[in-house]
Amino acid sequence: MFNLGTIKESMKKLIYLEEQTMANKFLKTATALTIMGTSLLGA
């Protein structure tokens, strides 16, 4: 039998990691767009 507490903790960790990954992707995209916009304005 699985311990429900253990499963819940694992789910929380997975969700947390997923959120961190999404935040990182968003930050990278925002940074890339900012750099592109700056270089276009500077051109």
PDB file of N, CA, C and O in Angstrom:
ATOM      1  N   MET A   1       0.831  -1.212   0.000  1.00  0.00           N
ATOM      2  CA  MET A   1       0.000   0.000   0.000  1.00  0.00           C
ATOM      3  C   MET A   1       0.867   1.265   0.000  1.00  0.00           C
ATOM      4  O   MET A   1       1.866   1.358   0.712  1.00  0.00           O
ATOM      5  N   PHE A   2       0.455   2.216  -0.810  1.00  0.00           N
ATOM      6  CA  PHE A   2       1.141   3.505  -0.843  1.00  0.00           C
ATOM      7  C   PHE A   2       0.692   4.358   0.324  1.00  0.00           C
ATOM      8  O   PHE A   2      -0.458   4.286   0.757  1.00  0.00           O
ATOM      9  N   ASN A   3       1.594   5.153   0.820  1.00  0.00           N
ATOM     10  CA  ASN A   3       1.246   6.113   1.862  1.00  0.00           C
ATOM     11  C   ASN A   3       0.740   7.369   1.159  1.00  0.00           C
ATOM     12  O   ASN A   3       1.457   7.968   0.358  1.00  0.00           O
ATOM     13  N   LEU A   4      -0.496   7.767   1.460  1.00  0.00           N
ATOM     14  CA  LEU A   4      -1.085   8.925   0.785  1.00  0.00           C
ATOM     15  C   LEU A   4      -0.276  10.192   1.017  1.00  0.00           C
ATOM     16  O   LEU A   4      -0.158  11.027   0.120  1.00  0.00           O
ATOM     17  N   GLY A   5       0.278  10.342   2.207  1.00  0.00           N
ATOM     18  CA  GLY A   5       1.093  11.522   2.500  1.00  0.00           C
ATOM     19  C   GLY A   5       2.289  11.611   1.575  1.00  0.00           C
ATOM     20  O   GLY A   5       2.640  12.693   1.104  1.00  0.00           O
ATOM     21  N   THR A   6       2.919  10.465   1.312  1.00  0.00           N
ATOM     22  CA  THR A   6       4.091  10.434   0.439  1.00  0.00           C
ATOM     23  C   THR A   6       3.705  10.831  -0.982  1.00  0.00           C
ATOM     24  O   THR A   6       4.420  11.588  -1.638  1.00  0.00           O
ATOM     25  N   ILE A   7       2.566  10.314  -1.456  1.00  0.00           N
ATOM     26  CA  ILE A   7       2.097  10.634  -2.808  1.00  0.00           C
ATOM     27  C   ILE A   7       1.806  12.128  -2.914  1.00  0.00           C
ATOM     28  O   ILE A   7       2.173  12.771  -3.898  1.00  0.00           O
ATOM     29  N   LYS A   8       1.146  12.674  -1.898  1.00  0.00           N
ATOM     30  CA  LYS A   8       0.829  14.107  -1.914  1.00  0.00           C
ATOM     31  C   LYS A   8       2.101  14.944  -1.962  1.00  0.00           C
ATOM     32  O   LYS A   8       2.169  15.934  -2.691  1.00  0.00           O
ATOM     33  N   GLU A   9       3.103  14.550  -1.188  1.00  0.00           N
ATOM     34  CA  GLU A   9       4.372  15.289  -1.180  1.00  0.00           C
ATOM     35  C   GLU A   9       5.040  15.222  -2.550  1.00  0.00           C
ATOM     36  O   GLU A   9       5.570  16.221  -3.037  1.00  0.00           O
ATOM     37  N   SER A  10       5.014  14.045  -3.168  1.00  0.00           N
ATOM     38  CA  SER A  10       5.610  13.880  -4.494  1.00  0.00           C
ATOM     39  C   SER A  10       4.900  14.752  -5.514  1.00  0.00           C
ATOM     40  O   SER A  10       5.545  15.377  -6.356  1.00  0.00           O
ATOM     41  N   MET A  11       3.570  14.797  -5.444  1.00  0.00           N
ATOM     42  CA  MET A  11       2.785  15.623  -6.357  1.00  0.00           C
ATOM     43  C   MET A  11       3.139  17.097  -6.172  1.00  0.00           C
ATOM     44  O   MET A  11       3.305  17.834  -7.145  1.00  0.00           O
ATOM     45  N   LYS A  12       3.252  17.515  -4.919  1.00  0.00           N
ATOM     46  CA  LYS A  12       3.599  18.914  -4.640  1.00  0.00           C
ATOM     47  C   LYS A  12       4.945  19.254  -5.249  1.00  0.00           C
ATOM     48  O   LYS A  12       5.112  20.319  -5.843  1.00  0.00           O
ATOM     49  N   LYS A  13       5.912  18.345  -5.103  1.00  0.00           N
ATOM     50  CA  LYS A  13       7.248  18.580  -5.647  1.00  0.00           C
ATOM     51  C   LYS A  13       7.201  18.664  -7.169  1.00  0.00           C
ATOM     52  O   LYS A  13       7.846  19.526  -7.766  1.00  0.00           O
ATOM     53  N   LEU A  14       6.438  17.770  -7.797  1.00  0.00           N
ATOM     54  CA  LEU A  14       6.332  17.776  -9.257  1.00  0.00           C
ATOM     55  C   LEU A  14       5.709  19.072  -9.744  1.00  0.00           C
ATOM     56  O   LEU A  14       6.198  19.687 -10.691  1.00  0.00           O
ATOM     57  N   ILE A  15       4.621  19.487  -9.091  1.00  0.00           N
ATOM     58  CA  ILE A  15       3.937  20.724  -9.477  1.00  0.00           C
ATOM     59  C   ILE A  15       4.870  21.911  -9.281  1.00  0.00           C
ATOM     60  O   ILE A  15       4.928  22.813 -10.117  1.00  0.00           O
ATOM     61  N   TYR A  16       5.609  21.903  -8.155  1.00  0.00           N
ATOM     62  CA  TYR A  16       6.539  22.993  -7.867  1.00  0.00           C
ATOM     63  C   TYR A  16       7.618  23.076  -8.944  1.00  0.00           C
ATOM     64  O   TYR A  16       7.934  24.162  -9.430  1.00  0.00           O
ATOM     65  N   LEU A  17       8.182  21.923  -9.315  1.00  0.00           N
ATOM     66  CA  LEU A  17       9.219  21.898 -10.345  1.00  0.00           C
ATOM     67  C   LEU A  17       8.665  22.394 -11.673  1.00  0.00           C
ATOM     68  O   LEU A  17       9.334  23.138 -12.391  1.00  0.00           O
ATOM     69  N   GLU A  18       7.443  21.982 -11.999  1.00  0.00           N
ATOM     70  CA  GLU A  18       6.808  22.409 -13.244  1.00  0.00           C
ATOM     71  C   GLU A  18       6.636  23.925 -13.258  1.00  0.00           C
ATOM     72  O   GLU A  18       6.899  24.578 -14.267  1.00  0.00           O
ATOM     73  N   GLU A  19       6.191  24.478 -12.126  1.00  0.00           N
ATOM     74  CA  GLU A  19       6.005  25.928 -12.036  1.00  0.00           C
ATOM     75  C   GLU A  19       7.334  26.655 -12.192  1.00  0.00           C
ATOM     76  O   GLU A  19       7.401  27.691 -12.852  1.00  0.00           O
ATOM     77  N   GLN A  20       8.392  26.117 -11.588  1.00  0.00           N
ATOM     78  CA  GLN A  20       9.717  26.726 -11.699  1.00  0.00           C
ATOM     79  C   GLN A  20      10.178  26.731 -13.156  1.00  0.00           C
ATOM     80  O   GLN A  20      10.733  27.719 -13.639  1.00  0.00           O
ATOM     81  N   THR A  21       9.939  25.604 -13.857  1.00  0.00           N
ATOM     82  CA  THR A  21      10.341  25.490 -15.254  1.00  0.00           C
ATOM     83  C   THR A  21       9.590  26.508 -16.107  1.00  0.00           C
ATOM     84  O   THR A  21      10.179  27.169 -16.962  1.00  0.00           O
ATOM     85  N   MET A  22       8.272  26.630 -15.865  1.00  0.00           N
ATOM     86  CA  MET A  22       7.461  27.588 -16.613  1.00  0.00           C
ATOM     87  C   MET A  22       7.952  29.010 -16.362  1.00  0.00           C
ATOM     88  O   MET A  22       8.048  29.810 -17.293  1.00  0.00           O
ATOM     89  N   ALA A  23       8.262  29.323 -15.111  1.00  0.00           N
ATOM     90  CA  ALA A  23       8.748  30.659 -14.770  1.00  0.00           C
ATOM     91  C   ALA A  23      10.065  30.939 -15.482  1.00  0.00           C
ATOM     92  O   ALA A  23      10.272  32.041 -15.992  1.00  0.00           O
ATOM     93  N   ASN A  24      10.952  29.955 -15.522  1.00  0.00           N
ATOM     94  CA  ASN A  24      12.243  30.118 -16.192  1.00  0.00           C
ATOM     95  C   ASN A  24      12.050  30.351 -17.686  1.00  0.00           C
ATOM     96  O   ASN A  24      12.694  31.220 -18.272  1.00  0.00           O
ATOM     97  N   LYS A  25      11.151  29.563 -18.306  1.00  0.00           N
ATOM     98  CA  LYS A  25      10.883  29.720 -19.741  1.00  0.00           C
ATOM     99  C   LYS A  25      10.334  31.113 -20.013  1.00  0.00           C
ATOM    100  O   LYS A  25      10.735  31.774 -20.971  1.00  0.00           O
ATOM    101  N   PHE A  26       9.406  31.556 -19.157  1.00  0.00           N
ATOM    102  CA  PHE A  26       8.807  32.877 -19.325  1.00  0.00           C
ATOM    103  C   PHE A  26       9.868  33.969 -19.219  1.00  0.00           C
ATOM    104  O   PHE A  26       9.900  34.898 -20.026  1.00  0.00           O
ATOM    105  N   LEU A  27      10.734  33.846 -18.212  1.00  0.00           N
ATOM    106  CA  LEU A  27      11.790  34.846 -18.019  1.00  0.00           C
ATOM    107  C   LEU A  27      12.733  34.879 -19.213  1.00  0.00           C
ATOM    108  O   LEU A  27      13.117  35.951 -19.680  1.00  0.00           O
ATOM    109  N   LYS A  28      13.107  33.693 -19.708  1.00  0.00           N
ATOM    110  CA  LYS A  28      14.018  33.627 -20.856  1.00  0.00           C
ATOM    111  C   LYS A  28      13.369  34.261 -22.082  1.00  0.00           C
ATOM    112  O   LYS A  28      14.019  34.998 -22.823  1.00  0.00           O
ATOM    113  N   THR A  29      12.084  33.972 -22.294  1.00  0.00           N
ATOM    114  CA  THR A  29      11.367  34.534 -23.435  1.00  0.00           C
ATOM    115  C   THR A  29      11.280  36.048 -23.313  1.00  0.00           C
ATOM    116  O   THR A  29      11.539  36.771 -24.275  1.00  0.00           O
ATOM    117  N   ALA A  30      10.912  36.527 -22.121  1.00  0.00           N
ATOM    118  CA  ALA A  30      10.797  37.966 -21.890  1.00  0.00           C
ATOM    119  C   ALA A  30      12.138  38.651 -22.111  1.00  0.00           C
ATOM    120  O   ALA A  30      12.200  39.724 -22.711  1.00  0.00           O
ATOM    121  N   THR A  31      13.206  38.034 -21.629  1.00  0.00           N
ATOM    122  CA  THR A  31      14.545  38.605 -21.795  1.00  0.00           C
ATOM    123  C   THR A  31      14.920  38.660 -23.270  1.00  0.00           C
ATOM    124  O   THR A  31      15.446  39.666 -23.747  1.00  0.00           O
ATOM    125  N   ALA A  32      14.649  37.577 -23.990  1.00  0.00           N
ATOM    126  CA  ALA A  32      14.973  37.524 -25.416  1.00  0.00           C
ATOM    127  C   ALA A  32      14.198  38.590 -26.178  1.00  0.00           C
ATOM    128  O   ALA A  32      14.756  39.262 -27.045  1.00  0.00           O
ATOM    129  N   LEU A  33      12.907  38.751 -25.858  1.00  0.00           N
ATOM    130  CA  LEU A  33      12.086  39.762 -26.527  1.00  0.00           C
ATOM    131  C   LEU A  33      12.604  41.162 -26.219  1.00  0.00           C
ATOM    132  O   LEU A  33      12.634  42.024 -27.097  1.00  0.00           O
ATOM    133  N   THR A  34      13.008  41.386 -24.982  1.00  0.00           N
ATOM    134  CA  THR A  34      13.534  42.699 -24.594  1.00  0.00           C
ATOM    135  C   THR A  34      14.808  43.009 -25.365  1.00  0.00           C
ATOM    136  O   THR A  34      14.985  44.120 -25.864  1.00  0.00           O
ATOM    137  N   ILE A  35      15.695  42.023 -25.461  1.00  0.00           N
ATOM    138  CA  ILE A  35      16.960  42.210 -26.187  1.00  0.00           C
ATOM    139  C   ILE A  35      16.671  42.493 -27.658  1.00  0.00           C
ATOM    140  O   ILE A  35      17.276  43.384 -28.255  1.00  0.00           O
ATOM    141  N   MET A  36      15.740  41.728 -28.242  1.00  0.00           N
ATOM    142  CA  MET A  36      15.381  41.930 -29.645  1.00  0.00           C
ATOM    143  C   MET A  36      14.809  43.326 -29.850  1.00  0.00           C
ATOM    144  O   MET A  36      15.185  44.029 -30.789  1.00  0.00           O
ATOM    145  N   GLY A  37      13.895  43.724 -28.965  1.00  0.00           N
ATOM    146  CA  GLY A  37      13.275  45.049 -29.067  1.00  0.00           C
ATOM    147  C   GLY A  37      14.303  46.156 -28.945  1.00  0.00           C
ATOM    148  O   GLY A  37      14.246  47.147 -29.673  1.00  0.00           O
ATOM    149  N   THR A  38      15.241  45.992 -28.029  1.00  0.00           N
ATOM    150  CA  THR A  38      16.276  47.004 -27.817  1.00  0.00           C
ATOM    151  C   THR A  38      17.165  47.126 -29.047  1.00  0.00           C
ATOM    152  O   THR A  38      17.503  48.235 -29.463  1.00  0.00           O
ATOM    153  N   SER A  39      17.545  45.997 -29.629  1.00  0.00           N
ATOM    154  CA  SER A  39      18.429  46.028 -30.793  1.00  0.00           C
ATOM    155  C   SER A  39      17.696  46.612 -31.999  1.00  0.00           C
ATOM    156  O   SER A  39      18.308  47.285 -32.829  1.00  0.00           O
ATOM    157  N   LEU A  40      16.386  46.358 -32.102  1.00  0.00           N
ATOM    158  CA  LEU A  40      15.609  46.923 -33.205  1.00  0.00           C
ATOM    159  C   LEU A  40      15.519  48.437 -33.063  1.00  0.00           C
ATOM    160  O   LEU A  40      15.650  49.170 -34.044  1.00  0.00           O
ATOM    161  N   LEU A  41      15.295  48.901 -31.838  1.00  0.00           N
ATOM    162  CA  LEU A  41      15.209  50.341 -31.600  1.00  0.00           C
ATOM    163  C   LEU A  41      16.562  51.002 -31.819  1.00  0.00           C
ATOM    164  O   LEU A  41      16.640  52.132 -32.303  1.00  0.00           O
ATOM    165  N   GLY A  42      17.622  50.293 -31.461  1.00  0.00           N
ATOM    166  CA  GLY A  42      18.967  50.839 -31.604  1.00  0.00           C
ATOM    167  C   GLY A  42      19.438  50.843 -33.048  1.00  0.00           C
ATOM    168  O   GLY A  42      20.335  51.608 -33.404  1.00  0.00           O
ATOM    169  N   ALA A  43      18.841  49.991 -33.891  1.00  0.00           N
ATOM    170  CA  ALA A  43      19.284  49.865 -35.281  1.00  0.00           C
ATOM    171  C   ALA A  43      18.941  51.118 -36.081  1.00  0.00           C
ATOM    172  O   ALA A  43      19.239  51.190 -37.273  1.00  0.00           O
TER     173      ALA A  43
END
